[in-house]
Amino acid sequence: MTRMLDGIDRLVEALVVICFGAIVLVGAAQVFNRYFFNFSLSWSEEFQRYGQIWMIFLAIPVAYRRGMHIGMETLHPILSDTGRRVFLAVVDILWLALAVAMLTGLERLVQVLQMQRSPGLGLPMHWVYGGMILGALYMAFVAVRRLAANAMGQNPDRRIEQA
């Protein structure tokens, strides 16, 4: 089971890296074409913007899973072990609520976007915002995993994970 969960984590991290690499490559190609050939790629800015949507909304739960978001470190030393576990559970429940709220709002947005296409690339707009949906699903997945780990007495707030 742990191997499958780690595989899912690595897949999402790979998608973040691929998005970042694609954004950099397309940006470099745009600058190269403009500088050397005096020719601008009409679709590059749109591609980079949509790549950032995917990258950011997939990276948010990755950072959450690794405990890299801003936390309340000043409370940890003064809380008992039980108080710390309760505090972490409340934080994870709030992250889960955020994921559910995002999915609810995105469900409505995707219904509207199904009939629209992006102007430069011609992509269906619900594909463009699919990264937000995947990110929200992964965020809920991470929150449930952390809540389960906390309930089993494990520390879900790992700062640094082994690769």
C-alpha positions in Angstrom: 0.0 0.0 0.0 2.8 2.4 0.9 4.5 1.7 -2.5 1.3 2.6 -4.3 0.9 5.9 -2.3 4.5 6.8 -2.9 4.0 6.1 -6.6 1.0 8.5 -6.7 3.1 11.1 -4.9 6.0 10.7 -7.4 3.6 10.9 -10.4 2.2 14.2 -9.2 5.7 15.5 -8.5 6.8 14.4 -12.0 3.8 16.3 -13.5 4.9 19.4 -11.7 8.5 19.1 -13.1 7.1 18.4 -16.6 4.9 21.5 -16.4 7.8 23.6 -15.2 10.2 22.2 -17.9 7.6 22.8 -20.7 7.0 26.4 -19.5 10.8 27.1 -19.6 11.3 25.4 -23.0 8.4 27.2 -24.6 9.5 30.5 -23.1 13.1 30.0 -24.3 11.8 29.1 -27.8 9.7 32.2 -27.9 12.7 34.4 -26.9 14.9 32.6 -29.4 12.4 32.9 -32.3 11.8 36.6 -31.6 15.4 37.5 -31.2 17.0 35.5 -34.1 14.1 35.1 -36.6 12.0 38.2 -35.7 9.1 35.8 -35.5 6.8 35.4 -32.5 5.1 32.2 -31.5 1.4 33.2 -31.3 0.5 30.4 -28.8 3.5 30.5 -26.4 2.1 33.0 -23.9 -1.1 31.1 -23.6 0.7 27.8 -23.2 2.9 29.2 -20.4 -0.2 30.7 -18.6 -2.0 27.3 -18.8 1.1 25.4 -17.8 1.4 27.6 -14.7 -2.2 26.8 -13.7 -1.4 23.1 -13.9 2.0 23.5 -12.1 0.7 25.6 -9.3 -2.4 23.7 -8.5 -0.5 20.4 -8.5 2.4 21.8 -6.4 0.2 23.2 -3.7 -0.8 19.7 -2.3 2.8 18.5 -2.8 4.0 21.3 -0.5 1.2 20.6 1.9 2.1 16.8 2.0 5.7 17.7 2.7 4.8 20.2 5.4 6.3 23.1 3.5 3.4 25.6 3.8 3.4 28.3 6.4 2.6 26.8 9.8 2.0 27.7 13.4 5.5 26.7 14.6 5.1 28.9 17.7 2.3 26.7 19.0 4.1 23.3 18.7 6.5 23.8 21.7 3.7 24.8 24.1 1.2 22.1 23.1 1.1 18.7 24.6 1.3 15.7 22.4 -2.5 15.3 22.4 -2.9 19.0 21.8 -0.4 18.9 18.9 -2.3 15.9 17.3 -5.7 17.7 17.7 -4.2 20.9 16.2 -2.8 19.0 13.2 -6.1 17.2 12.7 -7.9 20.6 12.7 -5.4 21.9 10.1 -5.9 18.8 7.9 -9.7 19.1 8.2 -9.4 22.7 7.0 -7.3 21.5 4.0 -9.8 18.9 3.2 -12.6 21.5 3.4 -10.6 23.7 1.0 -10.3 20.8 -1.4 -14.0 20.0 -1.3 -14.9 23.7 -1.8 -12.6 23.9 -4.8 -14.1 20.8 -6.3 -17.6 22.1 -5.8 -16.8 25.4 -7.4 -14.8 23.9 -10.2 -17.6 21.5 -11.1 -19.8 24.5 -11.9 -17.0 26.2 -13.8 -16.2 23.2 -15.9 -19.9 23.0 -17.0 -19.6 26.5 -18.4 -16.1 25.9 -19.9 -17.0 22.7 -21.8 -18.3 24.7 -24.7 -15.3 27.1 -24.9 -11.9 26.8 -26.6 -8.7 28.7 -25.9 -8.0 31.3 -28.6 -4.3 30.5 -29.3 -4.1 26.7 -28.9 -7.7 25.8 -29.5 -7.8 23.6 -26.4 -11.1 22.9 -24.7 -11.1 25.2 -21.7 -12.1 22.4 -19.3 -8.8 20.7 -20.1 -7.0 23.9 -19.2 -8.6 24.0 -15.8 -8.3 20.2 -15.3 -5.1 20.9 -13.4 -7.1 22.7 -10.7 -9.4 19.7 -10.4 -6.5 17.2 -10.2 -4.8 19.4 -7.7 -7.9 19.6 -5.5 -8.4 15.8 -5.7 -4.8 15.2 -4.8 -5.1 17.8 -1.9 -8.1 15.8 -0.6 -6.2 12.6 -0.9 -3.2 14.0 1.0 -5.5 15.4 3.7 -7.3 12.1 4.2 -3.9 10.3 4.4 -2.6 12.8 7.0 -5.8 12.5 9.0 -5.5 8.7 9.0 -1.8 8.8 10.0 -2.7 11.2 12.8 -5.5 8.9 14.0 -3.1 5.9 14.0 -0.7 7.9 16.2 1.9 8.6 13.5 3.3 12.1 13.0 1.8 13.3 9.7 3.8 16.5 9.8 7.0 15.3 8.2 9.2 18.2 7.2 11.6 16.4 4.9 10.8 13.2 3.1 13.2 10.8 1.6 13.2 10.7 -2.2 
